[in-house]
Amino acid sequence: MANPTFGGNTLFTGGEQSRMGPIQVRAQFDQMPGLNGEFVQGFGTGGMTIRVRGQVFGTANASHATAFTNLRTAQGTVRGYADGATVAAYVDTNGTSYDNCILMSFVATGPVYYKKSGANHQYWQWGEVVVRLLVP
């Protein structure tokens, strides 16, 4: 499995999983009195939401304070991609690329995890991003 990216920038560096939502159908449905059934006027398809979950890591082989700061910096970097203006390609965990996407949000989920190995410290936390495929 590959690390998912948005605009060539890595979103998560561990435990990634993505869930594809349905493609929205844009249609108008009408009913007429005295007639059975519905009339439909199709307007094509809309976008699709992709939810991606994974782990954001602070740099390993760092001091306690530096590792925690690196985690918060990494989270801020991912959150910064959700600027409401950047349209870019999203590449999922299988390496499939989706053009014309916008990153809707990033949220850190769950507790912050910590690991110490000798003098080295590492922090990580699960997070979730919502990517919107504008043109399926």
Secondary structure as GFF3:
##gff-version 3
##sequence-region A 1 136
A	DSSP	beta_strand	5	6	.	.	.	ID=ss1
A	DSSP	beta_strand	9	10	.	.	.	ID=ss2
A	DSSP	beta_strand	17	30	.	.	.	ID=ss3
A	DSSP	beta_strand	39	57	.	.	.	ID=ss4
A	DSSP	alpha_helix	64	80	.	.	.	ID=ss5
A	DSSP	beta_strand	87	91	.	.	.	ID=ss6
A	DSSP	beta_strand	97	117	.	.	.	ID=ss7
A	DSSP	beta_strand	120	133	.	.	.	ID=ss8
###
